[in-house]
Amino acid sequence: MTTTKNIHLSPTDHQKLSGILKSMKAKGNLKALHLKTLMAELSEAVIVPEGHIPENIVGMGSTVEYFNPLSKTTEKARLVFPVEADAEKRNISVLAPLGAALIGESAGTKVQCQAPDTTWVVEIISVTHQAEN
C-alpha cells in the first residue's frame, strides 16, 4: 500500500508504535480503517535521529494547532502514545482517529479523519515540537 504522507519517527518511537500495532493485530484489534492505514504508513516511515523530525511535520510529542469544523473553533492538541492520552490536557493518542490523521502531516494541510460513524476534515495551522513547548 502506497501512502501520500511520510511519517517521520525516531528509532525509539518507531519501535514503540510498531510494537503497539503488531500487538493489536495479533489480538484481532486492528479492525478500524484509520488503524490499518496507520500501520501501512508506519511500514514506509522515515526513521530519523532523535530530535530531528522536520519542524513543519507532525511527529510524536508535537503540539498541533488545527481548525476543528465540528466545533468551528481553533484547537491545540499534543500527539502522544496511548498511555499518555488525556482529554483534559489535550493529549491525543496517535491511535485515535484524529491522532492517526495528524501524524506525518504538515502545517497548512487539510487532513481527513476517519471515525467509525463519521468523517471530517481538519486544517493544520501550526506544528510545534516538544522541545519548543
Secondary structure, DSSP 8 states (H G I E B T S, - for coil): ---SS--EE-HHHHHHHHHHHHHHHHTT---SHHHHHHHHHHHT-EE--TT-S-TTB--TT-EEEEEETTTTEEEEEEEE-GGG-BGGGTEEETTSHHHHHHTT-BTT-EEEEEETTEEEEEEEEEEE-GGG-
